Amino acid sequence: MTELLRVENLRTGFHTHGGVIRAVDGVDFSIPTGGALGVVGESGSGKSVTALSIMRLIDLPGRVEPTSTISFEGRDLAALPEDELTKIRGNEISMIFQEPMTSLNPVFTVGEQIAESVRLHQHVGDREAKDRALEMMRLVGIPSAEKRMRDYPHQMSGGMRQRVMIGMALSCNPKLLIADEPTTALDVTVQAQILELMKELREKLGMAILLITHDLGVVAEMVDEVAVMYGGRIVERGPVKEIFDNPQHPYTEALLRSIPLLGMRYTTPLKAIRGMVPSPLDWPQGCRFAPRCDYAFDRCLTELPPLLAVGEQEAACWLCENGARDVQPLVAPL
């Protein structure tokens, strides 16, 4: 498949009085045209900063370091002038943010906000922009769309606001949709509806998706490949089925073992990951997961492992140095 996005050596730091916080520290991945990649991990692992770095939406004191490459259809977004990047943002690459209430302007109707996006990027007149806004609201399943176009954000439920955000993101037919925790603030019924909508729109429009989430259940439903992040780095990546059936990195294994399963007795405790995420001001010298890992040995504490090939997967773990994990998982994850 044709490669749409390639991220190489992505490093994003925040310069503070206490030092440089390296929220993203050497991330590499690619997404083919029409493909879907899920990025998962705990809060603070660098998922959202990765998404914002691709869009170049990192505010000062943060910055994407010059050694980073963000190649979109052969153009390096990390090096593009701001005026050229503005033509791509919202047009060829769109983003859905985690909380729609803070992303929508409270003093404009939702129809006006979608139409404004169309006018800005597609350079069309008011009538055509409004028609396109109405078309988008119908596409994302908003009932009585013509009437709801005149609603303000506070007059809509959380699920409807998120549909508006999706409609706005799709209004210019983007080639890549970045969705940052798109269902976190919604109840489970609405979550299922939004995810089903995104799957349908991906199939219908042929766009690629970069899905940022901490919910492994969402990943299983939505994507083709998974990248697991920890400590600002990708520690495992590969096809979603392989990652779920046979995790190679101990952190991926620990995440899967912490999920409540259907049929689990309410008296059965979940397996928590011991310890705390290390501070990005002072990452550990070796493997960043070593202080919390059940398999760590001396080398893990001194050498940072690269991503090592294990079949169709890659895992940043010294146990996988010989092309297969030397130690089997403690428990079959799922």
N, C-alpha and C positions, 0 to 999 in steps of 0.2 A: 504493500500500500504506500501511496505517496506520503512523505513526511510533511506535516503541517507546522508543527512547533518543535523546536529542539532547544533545551536549556542545558548549558554546560558550565560547570564550575560557578554556579550562582552563589554569590556571597553578599549578604546584606547585613550591615552593622549599624548600631545606634551609638553615637559618641556621647557619653555622659561624663559627669564629674568623677564617677567611680571607675571609669574605663570604658572600653568598647564592648558593647553587648553584641555578640555575633549570633543573631537570631537564626540566620541561614548561613551554613558554613560549608559550601562545596557540594551543591545539589546538581544532579544530572538526570534528565529524563527526556523522553520525546513522545509526541502524540501524532498518529497518522491522521490523514484526512478522514473525517467521519468516525474516528475512534473515540473511546472513552477511557480516561485514566482516573482512578480514585487515589487520593492522597489521604492517608489516615495516620493517627497518632494521638497521644495525650495533648491536653492543653499545654501550650508552651513549647511544643516540639518544632514549630516553625512553619506550620501549614499555611496559615493565613498570610504570613509575611511573604511566603513564596508566591502566592497568588497576586498580592499587591505589587511585588517586585516585577512580575511579568508585565503588569499594566503600568509600571513606573508611577505608582500612586503612593510611594513611601514618603512621608513628610519628614522634614528636618526635625531632630538631628540624625535621622536615618538616611542611609544612602546605599545604592547598589554599587559595589566596587567595580572599577574599570576592567578587571580581569574576567568579569562575568560576560557570558554570551547568551542572548535570548533571541534565537533565530526564528522568525515567523515568515514562512514562504521566501526564505533567502534574505530577508531584511533583519538586521540586528537591532532589535528594539532598544537594547541597552545603550546604543550609540546614536540613535536617531534624534534629530532636533525636535524640540517640543511641538512646533507647529505641524510637523509631519506625523508625529505620534498622535496628535489630537485627531487627525483624519482616520486613524486606525481604531482608536478607542471608541467603543460604542457603535462602531460601524462594522469593522471586520472582526474585532474581538469585543465581546460584551461580558458584563459581570453582574451576577446576582449576589447581593450582600446578605448578611445573616439576619438583620432586623429591618424589615421593610419600612417600619414607621419612622426610622431615622434616615432612611434613604429617599423617602418621598417628601416633597415640599408641602407643608401643611396649608399654605395659603393659595394653592392652585388646585384645580380639579384634576383628577387622575387622567381624564381624556386630554386635557391641555398639556400635561407632562409627557405623555406618550407622543402626542403630535409635535411637541417641541423637539424631541429627539429625532423624529423623522425629518423635520424641516432643517435642523442643524446639519445632519449627516447626508441626507439625500438631496438637499437643495431643491425642494418642491414648494408649491404654494400652499396656502392655508387649507383650502378645500381638500386637496389631495392628501395633506398630512392628517387631517381629521378623519378622512375615509380610511386611511391606513390604521389610525389609532382604533377606530371602531372594528376594523377587520381583526386586529390583534386581540382585542378584548373578547371577541367571539371565539377566536382560535384557542385561547386559554380557558375557555369554558365559563366565562362570567355571564350569568343569566341576565336578561333584560339589558344587554350591553349598551344600547343607545341611551337608556335612562341612566345607567350607572356611570357613564362617561362624565356626567355632571356632578358626581359625588366628590367630596373631599376625602382625603385619606382617613380621617377620624370617623367617617361615616361607614367604613367598611371593616369587616372582620379581618383577623390576622391572615387567614387563608386567602381571602379575596385580595388583600394588599400584596401578598406574595405572588398571586397570579398576575396582578398589574405589573409588578417588577419583572416577571418573566416575559410578559407581553412587551414591555418597554425594551428589554434586552434583545428580543427577537425582531423588533420592528424594522431593523435595517438588514435583516438576513445575514447575521454574522457567520463566519466560518468556524469560530471557536467561542464556546460559551463557558465562562468560568463561574462556577457556582460554589460560593463559600458558605458552608453550613446552611443550605437553603431551607431546611425544615426544622431547625433547632427550636425555634420559638413557637412551633405549632403543635397541636394535640395529635395523637397518633392517627386518628381517622383522616385528618386533613393532610398529615404527612404522606400517607399512602396515596391520596389523590394527587398531590403535587409531584411525587416521584413518578407515578403512572403517566401524568401529563408530560413530564420531561422526557420519558422514554418514548412516548408517542411522537413528540415533536422532533426528537433526534432522528427517528426512523423516517418521518415525513419530510424533514428539511435537509437531512444529510449533514448536519453540523457535528463538529467534534465537541466533546465535553471534558473539562477538567473539574472534577468534583472533589471539594475539600470537605472532610467530615471526620468526626471521631466515632461515628456509628458504623460498625462493621456489617450490621444487617443491611443498611442502606447500600454499602459498597457491593455486597453480594448480589443485590437486585439490579444495580445500575451500570456497572462498568465492565470492561474487558480485561483491564490490567490494574494492578494495585502497586502503589509505592508506599511503604511503611516508613514514617519519619520518627526519629528520636534524636534529641539533642542537636537539632539544626541540620541533621544529615539523613539521607535515605539509608536505612539499614537492611531493607529487603524490597525486592520488586519482582514482578512476574505476573503470569496469567492468574486471574482471580480464583479459578478452580484449584490450581496448583497451590496457591498461597493458603487457601482454606483447608485443603485436604492434607497438605504436607509442609507445614511451616518449617523453614530452615533456621531462621534467626530466633534465639531465645526470647527476644522481646515480642516478636509476632506470636510465638507460642503462648507467652504469658497473656497477651491481649485476648487471644481466642479462649483461653481457659478462664478468663474473667467474665465471660458472657453467660447470662442465665439461659438455660436451655429448656425447650418445651418438655414437660414431663418431670422436670427436676423437683424434688420434694422441697417444700418451703423451709424445712429444717436443714437442708444441705447448704453449707456456707459457700459463697463464691470465693475463688482463689484470687486474692488481691496481690498486686505486685508490691513487694516490700520496698521500703526506702522511699527516697524522694528524687525527683528530676534534678540533676545538677544545675548549678547556676551558669547561665551563658557568659557571665563575666569571667568565669574560671572553669572551663571545661576540663574534665579529667584527662590525664596524659594519654592513656591508652584508649580502649573501647569505652565509650561514654555510658554504656549500659552495664559495664562490669561490676560496679558497686551494688547493683540490684540483681545480678544474674546468678542463677543456681548452678551454672556450669563453668564459671570463671576460673581461669588458672593464671599462672604467673605472667605469661606473655600478654594476656588480655589487659593487664594493668600497666603495661609499658609501651605497647605498640598499637596504633590505631589501624584496624583492619580495613582494607579496601573491599569493594563489592567483588565477591568471588562467584564464579559460575557454578551452579548446581542444577544440572538439567536445563529446564526452561527458565529457572529462577536465578536470581543473584542475591547473595546474602553477605553482609559485612560482618563475618564471624570467622574466627580462626578455626572453629570446628569444621568448617566447610572447605578448608584449604586443599584437600585432595579430591575435590569435585563431588563429594558427598558428605553429609554430616556424619561425623564420627560417633556422636552420642545421640541416641534416639530420644524423641520427646518423652517427658515424664508421663503425660497422659494424652491419649488421642484427643485433639482439641474439639472436633465436632463429629 
